[in-house]
């Protein structure tokens, strides 16, 4: 059997990715495990697309964090100058965000423990409201930390992209 790319050289391995193309010593040594160029390019393209999707998701999440974080001083300012209608306008996105975050935290906790605490819809509603309000109060502390963590993760993912990708 001969190498699929270098027909003058004998094959010493076959593509590990499942296509079974024959690889010479040079081709087999390019990737670990031995992979043909076609499969390697496919893997790189797929991983690049996955990384780009993760980067887009992180950028959107960071944009929402900044929007919510920008609402914190507006709510405080509106409360200080006694403009309740404007305060409510800025507080609503923050409350939605905090209830969403609480939903993720509570869902993770309940999945991890397998324990369902509440039987009634009213108890769930009260728990979400109280948990959301607690997270809303902690958002000036939590959001900068989450933004820093996600920014570092975004930077790390961006460095993993191949150089010819934007």
C-alpha positions as a Markdown table, in Angstrom:
| # | Residue | x | y | z |
|---|---|---|---|---|
| 1 | Unk | 0.0 | 0.0 | 0.0 |
| 2 | Unk | 1.2 | 3.5 | -0.9 |
| 3 | Unk | 0.7 | 6.9 | 0.8 |
| 4 | Unk | -2.4 | 8.7 | -0.6 |
| 5 | Unk | -0.4 | 12.0 | -1.0 |
| 6 | Unk | 3.1 | 10.8 | -1.7 |
| 7 | Unk | 2.5 | 7.8 | -4.1 |
| 8 | Unk | 6.3 | 7.0 | -4.2 |
| 9 | Unk | 6.5 | 6.2 | -0.5 |
| 10 | Unk | 5.1 | 3.1 | 1.3 |
| 11 | Unk | 2.4 | 3.5 | 3.8 |
| 12 | Unk | 3.3 | 3.0 | 7.5 |
| 13 | Unk | -0.1 | 4.0 | 9.0 |
| 14 | Unk | -3.6 | 4.8 | 8.1 |
| 15 | Unk | -5.7 | 7.9 | 9.0 |
| 16 | Unk | -6.8 | 7.6 | 12.6 |
| 17 | Unk | -10.0 | 9.7 | 11.9 |
| 18 | Unk | -11.7 | 6.8 | 10.2 |
| 19 | Unk | -11.3 | 7.5 | 6.5 |
| 20 | Unk | -8.6 | 4.9 | 6.3 |
| 21 | Unk | -6.3 | 6.8 | 3.9 |
| 22 | Unk | -2.8 | 5.4 | 3.8 |
| 23 | Unk | 0.0 | 7.6 | 5.2 |
| 24 | Unk | 3.7 | 7.5 | 4.7 |
| 25 | Unk | 6.3 | 8.2 | 7.5 |
| 26 | Unk | 6.2 | 12.0 | 6.8 |
| 27 | Unk | 2.4 | 12.3 | 6.6 |
| 28 | Unk | 1.9 | 10.0 | 9.7 |
| 29 | Unk | 4.2 | 12.3 | 11.7 |
| 30 | Unk | 2.4 | 15.5 | 11.0 |
| 31 | Unk | -0.4 | 15.0 | 13.5 |
| 32 | Unk | -0.8 | 12.9 | 16.6 |
| 33 | Unk | -2.6 | 10.5 | 16.2 |
| 34 | Unk | -1.8 | 10.0 | 12.5 |
| 35 | Unk | -4.4 | 11.9 | 10.5 |
| 36 | Unk | -4.6 | 12.7 | 6.8 |
| 37 | Unk | -4.7 | 16.3 | 5.6 |
| 38 | Unk | -8.3 | 16.2 | 4.6 |
| 39 | Unk | -9.5 | 14.9 | 8.0 |
| 40 | Unk | -7.1 | 17.3 | 9.8 |
| 41 | Unk | -8.5 | 20.3 | 7.9 |
| 42 | Unk | -12.1 | 19.1 | 8.7 |
| 43 | Unk | -11.3 | 18.8 | 12.4 |
| 44 | Unk | -9.6 | 22.3 | 12.4 |
| 45 | Unk | -12.6 | 23.8 | 10.6 |
| 46 | Unk | -15.1 | 22.2 | 13.0 |
| 47 | Unk | -13.1 | 23.3 | 16.1 |
| 48 | Unk | -12.7 | 26.8 | 14.7 |
| 49 | Unk | -16.5 | 27.1 | 14.1 |
| 50 | Unk | -17.1 | 25.8 | 17.6 |
| 51 | Unk | -14.7 | 28.4 | 19.1 |
| 52 | Unk | -16.2 | 31.2 | 17.0 |
| 53 | Unk | -19.6 | 30.2 | 18.2 |
| 54 | Unk | -18.4 | 30.2 | 21.8 |
| 55 | Unk | -16.8 | 33.6 | 21.3 |
| 56 | Unk | -20.0 | 35.1 | 19.9 |
| 57 | Unk | -22.0 | 33.7 | 22.9 |
| 58 | Unk | -19.5 | 35.1 | 25.3 |
| 59 | Unk | -19.5 | 38.6 | 23.6 |
| 60 | Unk | -23.3 | 38.7 | 23.8 |
| 61 | Unk | -23.3 | 37.6 | 27.4 |
| 62 | Unk | -20.7 | 40.3 | 28.2 |
| 63 | Unk | -22.8 | 42.9 | 26.4 |
| 64 | Unk | -25.8 | 42.0 | 28.6 |
| 65 | Unk | -23.7 | 42.1 | 31.7 |
| 66 | Unk | -22.5 | 45.6 | 30.9 |
| 67 | Unk | -26.1 | 46.7 | 30.2 |
| 68 | Unk | -27.3 | 45.4 | 33.5 |
| 69 | Unk | -24.3 | 46.9 | 35.3 |
| 70 | Unk | -25.0 | 50.2 | 33.7 |
| 71 | Unk | -28.5 | 50.1 | 35.0 |
| 72 | Unk | -27.3 | 49.9 | 38.7 |
| 73 | Unk | -26.2 | 53.5 | 39.0 |
| 74 | Unk | -29.3 | 54.7 | 37.0 |
| 75 | Unk | -31.6 | 53.0 | 39.5 |
| 76 | Unk | -29.7 | 54.5 | 42.4 |
| 77 | Unk | -29.7 | 57.9 | 40.8 |
| 78 | Unk | -33.5 | 57.8 | 40.0 |
| 79 | Unk | -34.1 | 56.7 | 43.6 |
| 80 | Unk | -31.9 | 59.5 | 44.9 |
| 81 | Unk | -33.7 | 62.2 | 42.8 |
| 82 | Unk | -37.1 | 60.6 | 43.5 |
| 83 | Unk | -38.1 | 59.7 | 39.9 |
| 84 | Unk | -39.8 | 56.4 | 40.6 |
| 85 | Unk | -41.0 | 55.9 | 37.0 |
| 86 | Unk | -37.4 | 56.1 | 35.6 |
| 87 | Unk | -36.1 | 54.0 | 38.4 |
| 88 | Unk | -38.6 | 51.2 | 37.5 |
| 89 | Unk | -37.6 | 51.5 | 33.9 |
| 90 | Unk | -34.0 | 50.7 | 34.8 |
| 91 | Unk | -34.8 | 48.2 | 37.5 |
| 92 | Unk | -36.9 | 45.9 | 35.3 |
| 93 | Unk | -34.0 | 44.6 | 33.2 |
| 94 | Unk | -32.0 | 44.1 | 36.3 |
| 95 | Unk | -34.7 | 42.2 | 38.0 |
| 96 | Unk | -35.2 | 40.0 | 34.9 |
| 97 | Unk | -31.5 | 39.3 | 34.8 |
| 98 | Unk | -31.3 | 38.5 | 38.5 |
| 99 | Unk | -34.3 | 36.1 | 38.4 |
| 100 | Unk | -32.7 | 34.4 | 35.3 |
| 101 | Unk | -29.4 | 34.0 | 37.2 |
| 102 | Unk | -31.3 | 32.7 | 40.2 |
| 103 | Unk | -33.1 | 30.2 | 38.0 |
| 104 | Unk | -29.7 | 28.9 | 36.8 |
| 105 | Unk | -28.3 | 28.7 | 40.3 |
| 106 | Unk | -31.4 | 27.0 | 41.7 |
| 107 | Unk | -31.7 | 24.6 | 38.7 |
| 108 | Unk | -28.1 | 23.6 | 39.1 |
| 109 | Unk | -28.5 | 23.0 | 42.8 |
| 110 | Unk | -31.7 | 21.0 | 42.4 |
| 111 | Unk | -30.2 | 18.9 | 39.6 |
| 112 | Unk | -27.1 | 18.2 | 41.7 |
| 113 | Unk | -29.1 | 17.2 | 44.8 |
| 114 | Unk | -32.1 | 15.7 | 43.1 |
| 115 | Unk | -34.2 | 17.3 | 45.8 |
| 116 | Unk | -37.4 | 19.2 | 44.9 |
| 117 | Unk | -38.3 | 21.5 | 47.7 |
| 118 | Unk | -41.5 | 23.2 | 46.7 |
| 119 | Unk | -44.8 | 21.8 | 45.9 |
| 120 | Unk | -46.8 | 24.8 | 45.0 |
| 121 | Unk | -46.5 | 27.4 | 42.3 |
| 122 | Unk | -46.8 | 30.2 | 44.9 |
| 123 | Unk | -43.8 | 28.9 | 46.8 |
| 124 | Unk | -41.7 | 28.7 | 43.5 |
| 125 | Unk | -42.8 | 32.3 | 42.7 |
| 126 | Unk | -41.8 | 33.6 | 46.1 |
| 127 | Unk | -38.5 | 31.8 | 46.0 |
| 128 | Unk | -37.7 | 33.2 | 42.6 |
| 129 | Unk | -38.7 | 36.7 | 43.6 |
| 130 | Unk | -36.7 | 36.7 | 46.8 |
| 131 | Unk | -33.7 | 35.0 | 45.2 |
| 132 | Unk | -33.8 | 37.5 | 42.3 |
| 133 | Unk | -34.0 | 40.4 | 44.7 |
| 134 | Unk | -31.0 | 39.1 | 46.6 |
| 135 | Unk | -29.0 | 38.7 | 43.4 |
| 136 | Unk | -30.1 | 42.1 | 42.3 |
| 137 | Unk | -28.7 | 43.6 | 45.5 |
| 138 | Unk | -25.5 | 41.7 | 45.0 |
| 139 | Unk | -25.2 | 42.5 | 41.3 |
| 140 | Unk | -22.8 | 45.5 | 41.7 |
| 141 | Unk | -20.4 | 42.9 | 43.4 |
| 142 | Unk | -21.2 | 39.9 | 41.2 |
| 143 | Unk | -21.2 | 41.5 | 37.8 |
| 144 | Unk | -17.7 | 42.9 | 37.7 |
| 145 | Unk | -16.3 | 39.5 | 38.8 |
| 146 | Unk | -18.3 | 37.7 | 36.2 |
| 147 | Unk | -17.3 | 40.2 | 33.5 |
| 148 | Unk | -13.6 | 39.7 | 34.4 |
| 149 | Unk | -13.9 | 35.9 | 34.3 |
| 150 | Unk | -15.8 | 35.9 | 31.0 |
| 151 | Unk | -13.4 | 38.5 | 29.5 |
| 152 | Unk | -10.4 | 36.2 | 30.4 |
| 153 | Unk | -12.2 | 33.2 | 28.9 |
| 154 | Unk | -13.0 | 35.2 | 25.8 |
| 155 | Unk | -9.3 | 36.2 | 25.5 |
| 156 | Unk | -8.2 | 32.6 | 25.9 |
| 157 | Unk | -10.7 | 31.3 | 23.3 |
| 158 | Unk | -9.6 | 34.1 | 20.9 |
| 159 | Unk | -6.0 | 33.0 | 21.2 |
| 160 | Unk | -6.9 | 29.4 | 20.3 |
| 161 | Unk | -8.3 | 30.4 | 16.9 |
| 162 | Unk | -6.0 | 29.7 | 14.0 |
| 163 | Unk | -4.1 | 32.8 | 12.8 |
| 164 | Unk | -6.0 | 33.2 | 9.5 |
| 165 | Unk | -9.4 | 33.5 | 11.2 |
| 166 | Unk | -10.8 | 36.9 | 12.3 |
